[in-house]
Amino acid sequence: MKTILPFFHKVTGVKANCGEPLEISMSSRDLNWKGVLVERGTSPYFYPKDVVTPNFYFAIEMENTYSWRAVNLGDEITISTEPGDIWMNPPNTPFTHNIDVPCNFLIVNITEEMMFDSFDGPLPEGLTFLNNYSFQDRTLEYLLSLLLFEVEANGRNGTWYVENTIKMFSNYFIRHYSNYYDLMNERKTSSIIGEDELAIVNDYISNNLSEAITIEDLADELNISKFHFLNEFKKYTGITPYQHLLIKRIDAAKKLLLDQSKKITTIAHELGFSDSSHFSRSFKKATGLSPKDFKKNNLD
């Protein structure tokens, strides 16, 4: 079946046909869920151009690893994606993608009304949200997956399950991916990330490569909110902090792989990867070679 996700051209407001390639294998459309649509499917390509959705739009790549192109602040950038990577677009925020490889996705659309009504407590005026691609957040991924699990169960747990899952999601998402804390704490966000701030971030990464470094850890080093850090870091470097951290780990891996006494499993552990498979997949995506082949080519 075809997607029923709403895509519209940014300028004309006319419904866009970019969703035509999206083949849906599982959907919440017949479960009568208020304010939320969950769709699981595949597509051979995806070419939205200057389109918007009226709702909060979240997508997770479920299986594939690939590179694709997007327009960011008027410039075309290349983005790498692997399983578990999340894309988010706030309502009525235009996006242009050029994905000419197969995707295997989970997409969740949540209306503004549902998102805000599910939040515990008052929401300040001037709330803004991040528009981000290919980042990882295991909590966000898990909460989105809970909705998919309920679709797979054909809505067995009832509306209370969906409403409470959205409530958890809303509270986590708004607190971590908007300027909520800056507004509530009347925190100044005039500081920008430049050469000195990047040096502080890099020093922290170098000293903690074996640890599970979080975005919160890096933001705390600069004494700014997670939202402000994510927003300003991408403006300065052109990539997300997660991608920057991965580059640092891959650079360190190249040096460690030249040590004949170092096993690949040991290197994966020392560089903070979840396991050797994650390390090998990430290394090959970045270099075109598996760690084993890189080691062999450089030690022969």
Helices and strands as residue ranges (DSSP letters): E 8-9, E 23-27, E 36-43, E 51-52, E 56-61, E 66-72, E 75-81, E 86-89, E 97-98, E 103-110, H 112-117, E 132-135, H 138-152, H 159-177, H 180-184, H 195-207, H 215-221, H 226-237, H 241-256, H 264-270, H 276-287, H 291-299
